Amino acid sequence: MYAEVLVDLPARQVDRVFHYLVPLHLKDQVTVGSRVQVPFRRQKLTGYVLGFSAPPELDRVKEISAVLEPGPVFDDRQLALARWLAAHYLCPTVSALQTVIGPRLAGAPRRVQGLWPAAQAPGPPDFSRAPAQEKAWRTALARPGLTRRELAAAAGVSAGTVEALIAKNILSVREYIKNRSPFPEENREEHPPPPPLTPQQDRAVREIRAALQAGEHRIFLLYGVTGSGKTEVYCQSAARALALGRGAIVLVPEIALTPQMIAAFQSRFGRRVAVLHSRLSDGERYGEWMRIAEGEAGVVLGARSALFAPLADPGLIIIDEEHEPSYKQEENPRYHARTVALHVARERGAAVVLGSATPALESFFAAGRGEYRLLRMDERIESRPLPRVQVVDLRAELRRGNRGFFSRPLLLAVRERLARREQVILFLNRRGFSTIVVCRECGLVVKCPHCDVSLTYHANGRLLCHYCNHTAPAPAVCPDCGGKQIGYFGAGTQKIEQEVKRLFPRARVLRLDSDTAARKGSHREILGAFRQGGADILIGTQMIAKGLDIPSVTLVGVVNADVSLHMPDFRAGERTFQLLTQVAGRAGRGDLGGEAIIQTYQPEHYAVCAARDHDYEGFYRQEIEYRRSLDYPPFSRLARLLVTGPRAAEVEGAINILYSKLKEFAGRGEEEIRFLGPAPAPLSRIKDYYRWHLVLKSPREDLLRAAAAAGLKEADHFTSRRLRVIIDIEPQHLI
């Protein structure tokens, strides 16, 4: 028997099956989906069995060395999805396959010795002289499978008491695989029935339920303002999917959003909810994956990788905050979760719900063309008003002599909230203390020696590169001219925290950014403390901009709205509008009402004005005309070729070769493919690698992918360890 094996080498040159002989002693263990060990070019590699075939016409065929774990690690549907991913995003099949089955490979099962009440004669054992043993026995009855240590702790008895029960054959010991759960058992208790729906929620739920009942593939764009109750629509739609015997996948863009969404779904569905995201340990991810595969969990909630959960029959896929760029993966396979979700739903006859208060332009455009069913929810729960938004011109503040980080209106508003014991969120999408370190004598900006970016000063006295993590002590003198006039300019969340504590010394302050949330579970702890009233002011980056529903937050302050407005990317205006609208929407979600204050040097910019007025459709009308005039999505499709390497001349030469070959490929159909570049990427060097890129635009997705594939094939002729060519289909940024 000959197995067709895909080896674990993510390279185009070996992206095909290799034939291996199945030795007789492994004949009963090797199946389609087996993970095996095979000899390959003088080394032993992991491989995946994709099928079997007749003897190949070769003089010598190597044998499979070993089966790495019992049973298949993927099925036919997962293999088909991996092959589609590889073809759609032009990546090695093994990279796609490992993405699809990632958690299944992440952590080996943990075998433990659990305790169960042994079969006894009718009636309980006689514990008249051993009350501690009776306590342990009753605990084992209620919670079978605990280990010796767990049972002793749960019952509050000694280890000797547990051993005595085992010796008397009252408890039996059995070895089993224990899946580690990321959440305590008490978080899985089921709670009371759902609240009544508003008329707009009810209309949305009825339409989604009708699609589920019919078993039809339909796509809904749930366009609901912040606080309109989209989560409840998700929960009730998922409940209908479960009632029909199908499953539901719910995607959220940020790990920081997960605790609140988890709480909402666990309160409704208890243990039927499984959670998957990258902050879980390997064992926790494996445990949740196996609960899904074994049918214990019918609702899967998590970040983009949760899309590949092994649900037997997904009937509903929900993508919350569908506009978020974090749904795009930035390494192979460079997939977009929304695109993959639509493909999976078509294959499985499932409904898709795309939810957002600020939908991606492509999604709203598709809804306008009738490709998606638009469901509007433009009123908040209990008819609460949207927060009043005030835009403060920082230029005018400067003219009045205010050189601080906070305008007078924002300072006054914070004082008022603190006096009323209400909570405040301050948002700045930039971490660190000072963003630029400059010599005042010669003008030198201290940059990372490995990247084309300035170093950020942090409060620990060190400079940090946010791209390669290079660190250095803050200089006492200029490394160029020797001058001693070193200035620190710009502000990150650390400096804002320091300034808030100086201005409001009695306020309790928390900060949430990627520095404070680095430790596992810390983001949940910080948000939990703020939600429970443990702080008056929360300062943070985009981790706090969306998904938070804290009724006592009545003021949101955007310290500088211009951080994202001038990024060298055609989506900069859209991203700024979405971010401002989302962060403003954290205010006024309770009965107290709310206000948002946006500080900016460009108060007249249409993205800022639209956010001030809560006017998504006004923003959309302006932005869509800009896209139409420049032929950007949704009027075209994009692919990006990025060449990186340690020598600038080699990188530039390689991108120019690719460009000339792609121009030849376009040939007579050149008018259907347009090229931007080649040019240095806006971040022209990262981690000592120079970066040049070429952007392809075409209204035809098939032609665009064929051209990108031709470029990738051409790259095989000159790529080496020093040169790397990256193909990105539907890129979400061009940095």
Secondary structure as UniProt FT lines:
FT   STRAND          2..7
FT   HELIX           12..14
FT   STRAND          18..21
FT   HELIX           24..26
FT   TURN            27..29
FT   TURN            32..33
FT   STRAND          35..40
FT   TURN            41..42
FT   STRAND          43..53
FT   STRAND          66..67
FT   HELIX           76..89
FT   HELIX           93..100
FT   HELIX           102..106
FT   STRAND          110..117
FT   TURN            128..129
FT   HELIX           131..142
FT   TURN            144..145
FT   HELIX           148..155
FT   HELIX           159..167
FT   TURN            168..169
FT   STRAND          171..178
FT   HELIX           185..188
FT   HELIX           199..214
FT   STRAND          219..224
FT   TURN            226..227
FT   HELIX           230..243
FT   TURN            244..245
FT   STRAND          247..251
FT   HELIX           255..257
FT   HELIX           258..269
FT   HELIX           270..272
FT   STRAND          273..276
FT   TURN            278..279
FT   HELIX           282..293
FT   TURN            294..295
FT   STRAND          299..302
FT   HELIX           304..308
FT   STRAND          314..320
FT   TURN            321..323
FT   HELIX           325..327
FT   HELIX           337..348
FT   STRAND          351..356
FT   HELIX           361..368
FT   TURN            369..370
FT   STRAND          373..377
FT   HELIX           381..383
FT   STRAND          388..393
FT   HELIX           394..399
FT   TURN            400..401
FT   HELIX           408..419
FT   TURN            420..421
FT   STRAND          423..427
FT   STRAND          436..439
FT   TURN            440..442
FT   STRAND          456..457
FT   TURN            459..460
FT   STRAND          462..464
FT   TURN            466..468
FT   STRAND          471..473
FT   TURN            479..481
FT   STRAND          486..489
FT   HELIX           493..503
FT   TURN            505..506
FT   STRAND          509..512
FT   TURN            514..517
FT   TURN            520..521
FT   HELIX           522..531
FT   TURN            532..533
FT   STRAND          537..540
FT   HELIX           542..544
FT   TURN            551..552
FT   STRAND          553..558
FT   TURN            561..566
FT   TURN            570..571
FT   HELIX           572..584
FT   TURN            585..586
FT   TURN            591..592
FT   STRAND          595..600
FT   TURN            603..604
FT   HELIX           606..612
FT   TURN            613..614
FT   HELIX           616..630
FT   TURN            633..634
FT   STRAND          637..645
FT   HELIX           648..666
FT   HELIX           667..672
FT   STRAND          674..686
FT   TURN            687..688
FT   STRAND          689..698
FT   HELIX           701..715
FT   TURN            716..718
FT   TURN            721..722
FT   STRAND          723..729
//
